[in-house]
């Protein structure tokens, strides 16, 4: 899951390069893009019946996403 999600985040690097001269804008845009990726199901999370018993990876959605 972590490696998958890291690769998705890395793929946003070229899109964020245009904001490299402004750290505040870069941070806001990165957070916005990653939150959209979570809401759009581009990321993965573990699903299971209990903490510590995660049985499968599923696409993310807006449930539990940072607002």
Short mmCIF file of the C-alpha atoms (twelve columns), coordinates in Angstrom:
data_MODEL
# 
_entry.id   MODEL 
# 
loop_
_atom_site.group_PDB 
_atom_site.id 
_atom_site.type_symbol 
_atom_site.label_atom_id 
_atom_site.label_alt_id 
_atom_site.label_comp_id 
_atom_site.label_asym_id 
_atom_site.label_seq_id 
_atom_site.Cartn_x 
_atom_site.Cartn_y 
_atom_site.Cartn_z 
_atom_site.pdbx_PDB_model_num 
ATOM 1  C CA . UNK A 1  0.000   0.000  0.000   1 
ATOM 2  C CA . UNK A 2  2.702   2.486  0.973   1 
ATOM 3  C CA . UNK A 3  4.796   1.842  -2.106  1 
ATOM 4  C CA . UNK A 4  1.759   2.125  -4.343  1 
ATOM 5  C CA . UNK A 5  0.628   5.399  -2.748  1 
ATOM 6  C CA . UNK A 6  4.187   6.774  -2.780  1 
ATOM 7  C CA . UNK A 7  4.379   6.158  -6.519  1 
ATOM 8  C CA . UNK A 8  1.108   7.984  -7.066  1 
ATOM 9  C CA . UNK A 9  2.456   10.926 -5.066  1 
ATOM 10 C CA . UNK A 10 5.730   10.898 -6.997  1 
ATOM 11 C CA . UNK A 11 3.797   10.992 -10.257 1 
ATOM 12 C CA . UNK A 12 2.473   14.416 -9.226  1 
ATOM 13 C CA . UNK A 13 6.017   15.847 -9.112  1 
ATOM 14 C CA . UNK A 14 6.065   17.134 -12.696 1 
ATOM 15 C CA . UNK A 15 2.654   18.751 -12.211 1 
ATOM 16 C CA . UNK A 16 3.907   20.502 -9.065  1 
ATOM 17 C CA . UNK A 17 7.193   21.701 -10.589 1 
ATOM 18 C CA . UNK A 18 5.547   24.904 -11.806 1 
ATOM 19 C CA . UNK A 19 4.970   25.935 -8.177  1 
ATOM 20 C CA . UNK A 20 8.571   25.293 -7.086  1 
ATOM 21 C CA . UNK A 21 9.396   28.973 -6.640  1 
ATOM 22 C CA . UNK A 22 6.666   29.510 -4.053  1 
ATOM 23 C CA . UNK A 23 6.860   27.118 -1.097  1 
ATOM 24 C CA . UNK A 24 3.450   28.027 0.330   1 
ATOM 25 C CA . UNK A 25 1.687   27.596 -2.998  1 
ATOM 26 C CA . UNK A 26 3.607   24.382 -3.660  1 
ATOM 27 C CA . UNK A 27 2.480   22.931 -0.321  1 
ATOM 28 C CA . UNK A 28 -1.164  23.939 -0.843  1 
ATOM 29 C CA . UNK A 29 -1.273  22.545 -4.376  1 
ATOM 30 C CA . UNK A 30 0.428   19.294 -3.329  1 
ATOM 31 C CA . UNK A 31 -2.088  18.806 -0.525  1 
ATOM 32 C CA . UNK A 32 -4.982  19.596 -2.858  1 
ATOM 33 C CA . UNK A 33 -3.773  17.196 -5.558  1 
ATOM 34 C CA . UNK A 34 -3.171  14.346 -3.118  1 
ATOM 35 C CA . UNK A 35 -6.545  14.852 -1.417  1 
ATOM 36 C CA . UNK A 36 -8.212  14.744 -4.838  1 
ATOM 37 C CA . UNK A 37 -6.320  11.538 -5.629  1 
ATOM 38 C CA . UNK A 38 -7.664  10.012 -2.407  1 
ATOM 39 C CA . UNK A 39 -11.235 11.100 -3.165  1 
ATOM 40 C CA . UNK A 40 -10.993 9.853  -6.763  1 
ATOM 41 C CA . UNK A 41 -9.829  6.380  -5.754  1 
ATOM 42 C CA . UNK A 42 -6.278  6.734  -7.092  1 
ATOM 43 C CA . UNK A 43 -4.784  5.662  -3.749  1 
ATOM 44 C CA . UNK A 44 -5.095  2.380  -1.884  1 
ATOM 45 C CA . UNK A 45 -5.858  1.515  1.733   1 
ATOM 46 C CA . UNK A 46 -6.123  -1.692 3.682   1 
ATOM 47 C CA . UNK A 47 -9.547  -3.061 4.490   1 
ATOM 48 C CA . UNK A 48 -10.182 -5.601 7.190   1 
ATOM 49 C CA . UNK A 49 -12.412 -6.489 10.067  1 
ATOM 50 C CA . UNK A 50 -10.145 -5.186 12.828  1 
ATOM 51 C CA . UNK A 51 -7.015  -3.102 13.315  1 
ATOM 52 C CA . UNK A 52 -4.119  -5.436 12.699  1 
ATOM 53 C CA . UNK A 53 -6.237  -7.766 10.549  1 
ATOM 54 C CA . UNK A 54 -6.127  -6.036 7.195   1 
ATOM 55 C CA . UNK A 55 -7.030  -8.535 4.531   1 
ATOM 56 C CA . UNK A 56 -7.117  -6.621 1.251   1 
ATOM 57 C CA . UNK A 57 -6.281  -3.394 -0.541  1 
ATOM 58 C CA . UNK A 58 -9.133  -1.267 -1.793  1 
ATOM 59 C CA . UNK A 59 -9.401  2.044  -3.611  1 
ATOM 60 C CA . UNK A 60 -9.664  5.094  -1.419  1 
ATOM 61 C CA . UNK A 61 -12.672 7.386  -1.319  1 
ATOM 62 C CA . UNK A 62 -13.668 10.598 0.408   1 
ATOM 63 C CA . UNK A 63 -14.508 8.870  3.712   1 
ATOM 64 C CA . UNK A 64 -11.922 9.944  6.252   1 
ATOM 65 C CA . UNK A 65 -10.131 12.314 3.881   1 
ATOM 66 C CA . UNK A 66 -8.675  15.573 5.180   1 
ATOM 67 C CA . UNK A 67 -10.997 18.476 4.502   1 
# 
